Amino acid sequence: MNSTKETGIVAGAAAGRTSRPHRFRGLAGIGVIAALAATAVTTLAAALVRAAGVDFEVTDGETIPLSGFAVVTGFFSVVGIVIAAALLRWSAHPAERFVWTAVALTAISLVPPFLSGADTATTTALLGLHLVPAAVVIPTLARILGTGREQQWNGQWR
């Protein structure tokens, strides 16, 4: 039996397309690497900013520890991976939807530094430290989401 559907799958595999489970594993693997890189770069940047004299003191005299930057960056990077996986599964254009969603969420994340009660130097540093992981994770995941059969033409859009 050689149905049209089977022929399409075979032709798709022959054209170099990857299966959905393989794409999920690739997304997860590259996403975790991007999350670890973003966490390391953000924590290093926070350490450098602290060494330059920014105290990261927020409301009630509380100081944000370097481990706090690592934990929050890692957590929200994983949230980004989950959003990317959901869009890969349920969106016809996952890369485009992911970029719009991630940029909107990054913009929203820029509000709390203004509400933290910190001085100008700390607020400015926090704003920059919100953009560092976004600059690492968003393009990486968008690139992974952008490769696949939704961008390939084989006589019809798939």
N, CA and C atoms as an extended XYZ file, in Angstrom:
474
Properties=species:S:1:pos:R:3:atomname:S:1:resname:S:1:resid:I:1 pbc="F F F"
N         0.835       -1.180        0.000 N   MET     1
C         0.000        0.000        0.000 CA  MET     1
C         0.872        1.233        0.000 C   MET     1
N         0.599        2.060       -0.935 N   ASN     2
C         1.370        3.275       -1.057 CA  ASN     2
C         0.420        4.457       -1.130 C   ASN     2
N         0.013        4.940        0.006 N   SER     3
C        -0.928        6.053        0.022 CA  SER     3
C        -0.180        7.373       -0.169 C   SER     3
N        -0.915        8.403       -0.462 N   THR     4
C        -0.326        9.728       -0.638 CA  THR     4
C         0.332       10.188        0.648 C   THR     4
N        -0.300        9.889        1.754 N   LYS     5
C         0.250       10.300        3.039 CA  LYS     5
C         1.590        9.624        3.292 C   LYS     5
N         1.664        8.320        3.032 N   GLU     6
C         2.918        7.606        3.236 CA  GLU     6
C         3.998        8.133        2.306 C   GLU     6
N         3.628        8.408        1.062 N   THR     7
C         4.583        8.944        0.102 CA  THR     7
C         5.105       10.295        0.569 C   THR     7
N         4.218       11.136        1.110 N   GLY     8
C         4.634       12.442        1.621 CA  GLY     8
C         5.603       12.314        2.765 C   GLY     8
N         5.375       11.342        3.627 N   ILE     9
C         6.270       11.153        4.768 CA  ILE     9
C         7.629       10.686        4.290 C   ILE     9
N         7.628        9.721        3.367 N   VAL    10
C         8.889        9.217        2.846 CA  VAL    10
C         9.623       10.324        2.100 C   VAL    10
N         8.899       11.080        1.267 N   ALA    11
C         9.524       12.183        0.540 CA  ALA    11
C        10.062       13.218        1.512 C   ALA    11
N         9.317       13.486        2.580 N   GLY    12
C         9.765       14.450        3.586 CA  GLY    12
C        11.030       13.976        4.274 C   GLY    12
N        11.093       12.690        4.609 N   ALA    13
C        12.279       12.157        5.266 CA  ALA    13
C        13.462       12.189        4.304 C   ALA    13
N        13.204       11.881        3.029 N   ALA    14
C        14.271       11.888        2.040 CA  ALA    14
C        14.786       13.301        1.805 C   ALA    14
N        13.928       14.296        1.989 N   ALA    15
C        14.326       15.690        1.771 CA  ALA    15
C        15.118       16.244        2.948 C   ALA    15
N        15.350       15.438        3.971 N   GLY    16
C        16.150       15.885        5.098 CA  GLY    16
C        15.342       16.438        6.248 C   GLY    16
N        14.054       16.287        6.220 N   ARG    17
C        13.228       16.776        7.323 CA  ARG    17
C        13.409       15.878        8.528 C   ARG    17
N        13.264       16.472        9.672 N   THR    18
C        13.384       15.696       10.895 CA  THR    18
C        12.006       15.455       11.475 C   THR    18
N        11.876       14.388       12.207 N   SER    19
C        10.597       14.068       12.820 CA  SER    19
C        10.338       15.007       13.987 C   SER    19
N         9.065       15.094       14.386 N   ARG    20
C         8.691       15.976       15.485 CA  ARG    20
C         9.403       15.595       16.785 C   ARG    20
N         9.469       14.304       17.182 N   PRO    21
C        10.189       13.989       18.426 CA  PRO    21
C        11.659       14.399       18.364 C   PRO    21
N        12.268       14.243       17.192 N   HIS    22
C        13.661       14.644       17.046 CA  HIS    22
C        13.792       16.157       17.209 C   HIS    22
N        12.860       16.919       16.647 N   ARG    23
C        12.899       18.381       16.778 CA  ARG    23
C        12.692       18.806       18.225 C   ARG    23
N        11.806       18.093       18.958 N   PHE    24
C        11.609       18.421       20.371 CA  PHE    24
C        12.898       18.169       21.156 C   PHE    24
N        13.537       17.033       20.890 N   ARG    25
C        14.792       16.732       21.592 CA  ARG    25
C        15.861       17.759       21.250 C   ARG    25
N        15.933       18.134       19.971 N   GLY    26
C        16.907       19.149       19.571 CA  GLY    26
C        16.627       20.487       20.225 C   GLY    26
N        15.362       20.857       20.260 N   LEU    27
C        14.968       22.107       20.900 CA  LEU    27
C        15.325       22.077       22.385 C   LEU    27
N        15.004       20.983       23.040 N   ALA    28
C        15.283       20.863       24.475 CA  ALA    28
C        16.790       20.899       24.741 C   ALA    28
N        17.548       20.152       23.960 N   GLY    29
C        18.995       20.098       24.175 CA  GLY    29
C        19.664       21.441       23.942 C   GLY    29
N        19.384       22.048       22.809 N   ILE    30
C        19.970       23.357       22.506 CA  ILE    30
C        19.433       24.401       23.481 C   ILE    30
N        18.156       24.276       23.848 N   GLY    31
C        17.566       25.214       24.803 CA  GLY    31
C        18.251       25.166       26.158 C   GLY    31
N        18.551       23.970       26.637 N   VAL    32
C        19.236       23.835       27.929 CA  VAL    32
C        20.643       24.427       27.842 C   VAL    32
N        21.328       24.186       26.740 N   ILE    33
C        22.665       24.774       26.562 CA  ILE    33
C        22.567       26.307       26.544 C   ILE    33
N        21.571       26.836       25.830 N   ALA    34
C        21.376       28.290       25.795 CA  ALA    34
C        21.037       28.828       27.180 C   ALA    34
N        20.214       28.096       27.925 N   ALA    35
C        19.850       28.522       29.281 CA  ALA    35
C        21.073       28.555       30.186 C   ALA    35
N        21.915       27.529       30.090 N   LEU    36
C        23.140       27.505       30.899 CA  LEU    36
C        24.080       28.641       30.501 C   LEU    36
N        24.197       28.884       29.202 N   ALA    37
C        25.049       29.986       28.738 CA  ALA    37
C        24.501       31.328       29.222 C   ALA    37
N        23.193       31.517       29.094 N   ALA    38
C        22.578       32.772       29.546 CA  ALA    38
C        22.764       32.966       31.042 C   ALA    38
N        22.619       31.887       31.799 N   THR    39
C        22.805       31.955       33.250 CA  THR    39
C        24.238       32.336       33.594 C   THR    39
N        25.193       31.698       32.929 N   ALA    40
C        26.605       32.000       33.196 CA  ALA    40
C        26.956       33.434       32.808 C   ALA    40
N        26.519       33.864       31.630 N   VAL    41
C        26.848       35.212       31.153 CA  VAL    41
C        26.185       36.270       32.041 C   VAL    41
N        24.945       36.045       32.419 N   THR    42
C        24.236       37.021       33.260 CA  THR    42
C        24.872       37.111       34.643 C   THR    42
N        25.216       35.964       35.220 N   THR    43
C        25.847       35.970       36.544 CA  THR    43
C        27.220       36.634       36.485 C   THR    43
N        27.978       36.350       35.432 N   LEU    44
C        29.280       36.993       35.253 CA  LEU    44
C        29.116       38.506       35.079 C   LEU    44
N        28.157       38.917       34.279 N   ALA    45
C        27.901       40.346       34.082 CA  ALA    45
C        27.502       41.009       35.405 C   ALA    45
N        26.670       40.326       36.187 N   ALA    46
C        26.272       40.878       37.494 CA  ALA    46
C        27.480       40.996       38.417 C   ALA    46
N        28.363       40.011       38.382 N   ALA    47
C        29.572       40.073       39.212 CA  ALA    47
C        30.470       41.238       38.788 C   ALA    47
N        30.595       41.447       37.481 N   LEU    48
C        31.409       42.557       36.987 CA  LEU    48
C        30.801       43.904       37.363 C   LEU    48
N        29.485       44.001       37.254 N   VAL    49
C        28.800       45.238       37.623 CA  VAL    49
C        28.942       45.491       39.127 C   VAL    49
N        28.827       44.428       39.910 N   ARG    50
C        29.014       44.572       41.362 CA  ARG    50
C        30.445       45.010       41.668 C   ARG    50
N        31.427       44.435       40.975 N   ALA    51
C        32.829       44.818       41.189 CA  ALA    51
C        33.070       46.273       40.794 C   ALA    51
N        32.262       46.773       39.857 N   ALA    52
C        32.384       48.172       39.432 CA  ALA    52
C        31.726       49.134       40.420 C   ALA    52
N        31.052       48.593       41.448 N   GLY    53
C        30.512       49.456       42.489 CA  GLY    53
C        29.004       49.504       42.627 C   GLY    53
N        28.267       48.783       41.804 N   VAL    54
C        26.806       48.758       41.944 CA  VAL    54
C        26.470       47.762       43.048 C   VAL    54
N        25.637       48.188       43.998 N   ASP    55
C        25.384       47.349       45.167 CA  ASP    55
C        24.184       46.407       45.035 C   ASP    55
N        23.349       46.581       44.045 N   PHE    56
C        22.139       45.772       43.842 CA  PHE    56
C        21.241       45.769       45.080 C   PHE    56
N        21.211       46.894       45.768 N   GLU    57
C        20.350       47.036       46.936 CA  GLU    57
C        18.974       47.498       46.479 C   GLU    57
N        17.960       46.749       46.881 N   VAL    58
C        16.581       47.082       46.517 CA  VAL    58
C        15.815       47.437       47.784 C   VAL    58
N        14.515       47.390       47.733 N   THR    59
C        13.666       47.793       48.838 CA  THR    59
C        14.107       47.189       50.165 C   THR    59
N        13.960       47.948       51.238 N   ASP    60
C        14.266       47.526       52.603 CA  ASP    60
C        15.735       47.171       52.807 C   ASP    60
N        16.629       47.711       52.001 N   GLY    61
C        18.054       47.459       52.182 CA  GLY    61
C        18.500       46.058       51.806 C   GLY    61
N        17.648       45.304       51.173 N   GLU    62
C        17.988       43.939       50.773 CA  GLU    62
C        18.859       43.979       49.522 C   GLU    62
N        19.900       43.151       49.499 N   THR    63
C        20.802       43.091       48.360 CA  THR    63
C        20.569       41.806       47.578 C   THR    63
N        20.514       41.923       46.264 N   ILE    64
C        20.325       40.737       45.418 CA  ILE    64
C        21.654       39.987       45.338 C   ILE    64
N        21.681       38.716       45.758 N   PRO    65
C        22.924       37.941       45.667 CA  PRO    65
C        23.173       37.475       44.228 C   PRO    65
N        24.409       37.161       43.905 N   LEU    66
C        24.733       36.659       42.569 CA  LEU    66
C        23.979       35.376       42.253 C   LEU    66
N        23.794       34.546       43.272 N   SER    67
C        23.040       33.300       43.044 CA  SER    67
C        21.599       33.598       42.646 C   SER    67
N        21.065       34.729       43.090 N   GLY    68
C        19.709       35.128       42.708 CA  GLY    68
C        19.601       35.383       41.213 C   GLY    68
N        20.638       35.987       40.649 N   PHE    69
C        20.642       36.217       39.203 CA  PHE    69
C        20.667       34.886       38.453 C   PHE    69
N        21.474       33.959       38.945 N   ALA    70
C        21.593       32.654       38.288 CA  ALA    70
C        20.274       31.885       38.338 C   ALA    70
N        19.651       31.859       39.510 N   VAL    71
C        18.407       31.099       39.669 CA  VAL    71
C        17.283       31.685       38.810 C   VAL    71
N        17.111       32.983       38.863 N   VAL    72
C        16.025       33.616       38.115 CA  VAL    72
C        16.265       33.485       36.606 C   VAL    72
N        17.499       33.674       36.170 N   THR    73
C        17.808       33.526       34.746 CA  THR    73
C        17.556       32.096       34.281 C   THR    73
N        18.017       31.130       35.051 N   GLY    74
C        17.791       29.723       34.693 CA  GLY    74
C        16.319       29.377       34.643 C   GLY    74
N        15.559       29.830       35.635 N   PHE    75
C        14.128       29.519       35.691 CA  PHE    75
C        13.391       30.087       34.474 C   PHE    75
N        13.609       31.366       34.199 N   PHE    76
C        12.866       31.981       33.094 CA  PHE    76
C        13.373       31.529       31.726 C   PHE    76
N        14.606       31.076       31.652 N   SER    77
C        15.086       30.463       30.411 CA  SER    77
C        14.356       29.151       30.153 C   SER    77
N        14.135       28.375       31.207 N   VAL    78
C        13.386       27.122       31.072 CA  VAL    78
C        11.932       27.421       30.691 C   VAL    78
N        11.363       28.476       31.247 N   VAL    79
C        10.012       28.890       30.845 CA  VAL    79
C         9.996       29.192       29.344 C   VAL    79
N        11.029       29.854       28.854 N   GLY    80
C        11.136       30.135       27.423 CA  GLY    80
C        11.213       28.864       26.588 C   GLY    80
N        11.932       27.865       27.073 N   ILE    81
C        12.029       26.589       26.367 CA  ILE    81
C        10.661       25.913       26.311 C   ILE    81
N         9.922       25.962       27.402 N   VAL    82
C         8.580       25.365       27.436 CA  VAL    82
C         7.654       26.090       26.463 C   VAL    82
N         7.724       27.410       26.434 N   ILE    83
C         6.904       28.174       25.483 CA  ILE    83
C         7.285       27.797       24.052 C   ILE    83
N         8.574       27.695       23.777 N   ALA    84
C         9.041       27.329       22.433 CA  ALA    84
C         8.550       25.937       22.054 C   ALA    84
N         8.595       24.997       22.994 N   ALA    85
C         8.122       23.634       22.720 CA  ALA    85
C         6.622       23.623       22.440 C   ALA    85
N         5.879       24.405       23.195 N   ALA    86
C         4.428       24.474       22.972 CA  ALA    86
C         4.128       25.068       21.596 C   ALA    86
N         4.850       26.086       21.222 N   LEU    87
C         4.641       26.692       19.906 CA  LEU    87
C         5.078       25.750       18.787 C   LEU    87
N         6.136       24.996       19.019 N   LEU    88
C         6.556       24.001       18.029 CA  LEU    88
C         5.454       22.983       17.805 C   LEU    88
N         4.784       22.631       18.870 N   ARG    89
C         3.725       21.622       18.795 CA  ARG    89
C         2.436       22.172       18.184 C   ARG    89
N         2.045       23.400       18.564 N   TRP    90
C         0.710       23.872       18.221 CA  TRP    90
C         0.640       25.071       17.276 C   TRP    90
N         1.757       25.572       16.815 N   SER    91
C         1.712       26.748       15.942 CA  SER    91
C         2.209       26.406       14.540 C   SER    91
N         1.569       27.016       13.554 N   ALA    92
C         2.016       26.835       12.176 CA  ALA    92
C         3.295       27.633       11.907 C   ALA    92
N         3.548       28.664       12.693 N   HIS    93
C         4.732       29.510       12.534 CA  HIS    93
C         5.400       29.698       13.896 C   HIS    93
N         6.009       28.640       14.434 N   PRO    94
C         6.512       28.722       15.805 CA  PRO    94
C         7.623       29.745       16.021 C   PRO    94
N         8.514       29.912       15.075 N   ALA    95
C         9.621       30.859       15.276 CA  ALA    95
C         9.104       32.287       15.395 C   ALA    95
N         8.233       32.659       14.476 N   GLU    96
C         7.671       34.013       14.495 CA  GLU    96
C         6.876       34.253       15.771 C   GLU    96
N         6.038       33.313       16.148 N   ARG    97
C         5.227       33.459       17.372 CA  ARG    97
C         6.112       33.510       18.615 C   ARG    97
N         7.171       32.694       18.613 N   PHE    98
C         8.067       32.680       19.760 CA  PHE    98
C         8.756       34.031       19.929 C   PHE    98
N         9.267       34.583       18.842 N   VAL    99
C         9.973       35.861       18.945 CA  VAL    99
C         9.040       36.944       19.469 C   VAL    99
N         7.819       37.014       18.930 N   TRP   100
C         6.862       38.014       19.417 CA  TRP   100
C         6.558       37.814       20.897 C   TRP   100
N         6.332       36.578       21.289 N   THR   101
C         6.008       36.284       22.693 CA  THR   101
C         7.190       36.604       23.605 C   THR   101
N         8.376       36.160       23.219 N   ALA   102
C         9.558       36.359       24.063 CA  ALA   102
C         9.923       37.838       24.177 C   ALA   102
N         9.810       38.578       23.090 N   VAL   103
C        10.119       40.007       23.143 CA  VAL   103
C         9.094       40.730       24.027 C   VAL   103
N         7.826       40.357       23.919 N   ALA   104
C         6.799       40.970       24.771 CA  ALA   104
C         7.062       40.659       26.245 C   ALA   104
N         7.395       39.418       26.545 N   LEU   105
C         7.678       39.051       27.939 CA  LEU   105
C         8.943       39.734       28.447 C   LEU   105
N         9.930       39.903       27.579 N   THR   106
C        11.140       40.625       27.973 CA  THR   106
C        10.811       42.087       28.280 C   THR   106
N         9.972       42.685       27.454 N   ALA   107
C         9.567       44.071       27.706 CA  ALA   107
C         8.843       44.195       29.049 C   ALA   107
N         7.974       43.235       29.337 N   ILE   108
C         7.265       43.243       30.628 CA  ILE   108
C         8.256       43.087       31.772 C   ILE   108
N         9.305       42.281       31.571 N   SER   109
C        10.286       42.054       32.638 CA  SER   109
C        11.099       43.309       32.957 C   SER   109
N        11.031       44.304       32.096 N   LEU   110
C        11.765       45.545       32.349 CA  LEU   110
C        11.044       46.470       33.328 C   LEU   110
N         9.813       46.158       33.675 N   VAL   111
C         9.048       47.004       34.596 CA  VAL   111
C         9.517       46.851       36.052 C   VAL   111
N         9.704       45.635       36.595 N   PRO   112
C        10.075       45.513       38.009 CA  PRO   112
C        11.313       46.282       38.461 C   PRO   112
N        12.379       46.406       37.654 N   PRO   113
C        13.502       47.216       38.137 CA  PRO   113
C        13.110       48.654       38.495 C   PRO   113
N        12.135       49.193       37.774 N   PHE   114
C        11.673       50.547       38.082 CA  PHE   114
C        10.871       50.588       39.382 C   PHE   114
N        10.284       49.466       39.746 N   LEU   115
C         9.459       49.396       40.954 CA  LEU   115
C        10.239       48.907       42.176 C   LEU   115
N        11.512       48.604       42.009 N   SER   116
C        12.300       47.976       43.073 CA  SER   116
C        12.717       48.938       44.178 C   SER   116
N        12.609       50.209       43.932 N   GLY   117
C        13.043       51.179       44.941 CA  GLY   117
C        14.551       51.323       44.988 C   GLY   117
N        15.253       50.842       43.982 N   ALA   118
C        16.710       50.903       43.948 CA  ALA   118
C        17.182       52.242       43.403 C   ALA   118
N        18.472       52.513       43.621 N   ASP   119
C        19.040       53.737       43.071 CA  ASP   119
C        19.204       53.604       41.551 C   ASP   119
N        19.586       54.687       40.915 N   THR   120
C        19.680       54.726       39.457 CA  THR   120
C        20.677       53.711       38.907 C   THR   120
N        21.818       53.578       39.553 N   ALA   121
C        22.837       52.637       39.078 CA  ALA   121
C        22.325       51.196       39.123 C   ALA   121
N        21.672       50.834       40.209 N   THR   122
C        21.139       49.480       40.346 CA  THR   122
C        20.017       49.250       39.338 C   THR   122
N        19.128       50.225       39.197 N   THR   123
C        18.025       50.091       38.238 CA  THR   123
C        18.560       49.915       36.821 C   THR   123
N        19.534       50.711       36.452 N   THR   124
C        20.122       50.617       35.121 CA  THR   124
C        20.798       49.266       34.913 C   THR   124
N        21.533       48.817       35.927 N   ALA   125
C        22.198       47.511       35.835 CA  ALA   125
C        21.174       46.390       35.705 C   ALA   125
N        20.098       46.463       36.480 N   LEU   126
C        19.063       45.426       36.408 CA  LEU   126
C        18.400       45.401       35.028 C   LEU   126
N        18.176       46.581       34.451 N   LEU   127
C        17.596       46.630       33.104 CA  LEU   127
C        18.521       45.923       32.110 C   LEU   127
N        19.803       46.233       32.182 N   GLY   128
C        20.765       45.584       31.296 CA  GLY   128
C        20.840       44.089       31.516 C   GLY   128
N        20.768       43.687       32.784 N   LEU   129
C        20.854       42.259       33.104 CA  LEU   129
C        19.582       41.499       32.710 C   LEU   129
N        18.494       42.202       32.440 N   HIS   130
C        17.312       41.543       31.887 CA  HIS   130
C        17.495       41.290       30.393 C   HIS   130
N        18.251       42.145       29.745 N   LEU   131
C        18.439       42.030       28.302 CA  LEU   131
C        19.516       41.012       27.919 C   LEU   131
N        20.472       40.767       28.819 N   VAL   132
C        21.560       39.830       28.513 CA  VAL   132
C        21.037       38.415       28.212 C   VAL   132
N        20.258       37.804       29.096 N   PRO   133
C        19.796       36.450       28.777 CA  PRO   133
C        18.839       36.424       27.584 C   PRO   133
N        18.069       37.491       27.415 N   ALA   134
C        17.166       37.551       26.256 CA  ALA   134
C        17.977       37.531       24.965 C   ALA   134
N        19.122       38.210       24.965 N   ALA   135
C        19.972       38.254       23.778 CA  ALA   135
C        20.616       36.902       23.482 C   ALA   135
N        20.699       36.047       24.478 N   VAL   136
C        21.271       34.713       24.273 CA  VAL   136
C        20.179       33.711       23.901 C   VAL   136
N        19.107       33.675       24.674 N   VAL   137
C        18.105       32.617       24.546 CA  VAL   137
C        17.156       32.828       23.361 C   VAL   137
N        16.652       34.035       23.183 N   ILE   138
C        15.639       34.267       22.143 CA  ILE   138
C        16.157       33.926       20.744 C   ILE   138
N        17.304       34.451       20.310 N   PRO   139
C        17.761       34.100       18.955 CA  PRO   139
C        18.081       32.610       18.796 C   PRO   139
N        18.597       32.003       19.854 N   THR   140
C        18.949       30.589       19.775 CA  THR   140
C        17.705       29.731       19.568 C   THR   140
N        16.686       29.942       20.387 N   LEU   141
C        15.463       29.154       20.261 CA  LEU   141
C        14.725       29.485       18.970 C   LEU   141
N        14.722       30.746       18.570 N   ALA   142
C        14.051       31.125       17.321 CA  ALA   142
C        14.708       30.435       16.129 C   ALA   142
N        16.017       30.320       16.158 N   ARG   143
C        16.727       29.651       15.070 CA  ARG   143
C        16.350       28.169       15.003 C   ARG   143
N        16.259       27.525       16.155 N   ILE   144
C        15.865       26.109       16.187 CA  ILE   144
C        14.434       25.956       15.684 C   ILE   144
N        13.545       26.829       16.122 N   LEU   145
C        12.148       26.756       15.699 CA  LEU   145
C        11.991       27.063       14.216 C   LEU   145
N        12.877       27.884       13.673 N   GLY   146
C        12.775       28.296       12.286 CA  GLY   146
C        13.277       27.265       11.294 C   GLY   146
N        13.917       26.206       11.777 N   THR   147
C        14.371       25.155       10.871 CA  THR   147
C        13.350       24.041       10.907 C   THR   147
N        12.905       23.628        9.788 N   GLY   148
C        11.934       22.539        9.770 CA  GLY   148
C        11.013       22.640        8.589 C   GLY   148
N        10.064       21.758        8.601 N   ARG   149
C         9.238       21.616        7.416 CA  ARG   149
C         8.298       22.774        7.165 C   ARG   149
N         7.993       23.597        8.163 N   GLU   150
C         7.100       24.712        7.913 CA  GLU   150
C         7.736       25.739        6.983 C   GLU   150
N         9.052       25.678        6.783 N   GLN   151
C         9.707       26.623        5.906 CA  GLN   151
C        10.099       25.998        4.575 C   GLN   151
N         9.839       24.727        4.387 N   GLN   152
C        10.271       24.065        3.170 CA  GLN   152
C         9.133       23.965        2.172 C   GLN   152
N         9.480       24.046        0.935 N   TRP   153
C         8.511       23.961       -0.139 CA  TRP   153
C         8.773       22.675       -0.900 C   TRP   153
N         7.746       21.858       -0.993 N   ASN   154
C         7.846       20.616       -1.734 CA  ASN   154
C         6.582       20.459       -2.575 C   ASN   154
N         6.266       21.486       -3.318 N   GLY   155
C         5.056       21.449       -4.119 CA  GLY   155
C         3.828       21.927       -3.351 C   GLY   155
N         3.918       21.959       -2.057 N   GLN   156
C         2.831       22.457       -1.218 CA  GLN   156
C         3.399       22.823        0.143 C   GLN   156
N         2.745       23.754        0.816 N   TRP   157
C         3.203       24.102        2.176 CA  TRP   157
C         2.753       23.029        3.116 C   TRP   157
N         3.610       22.637        4.013 N   ARG   158
C         3.293       21.589        4.987 CA  ARG   158
C         3.272       22.173        6.359 C   ARG   158
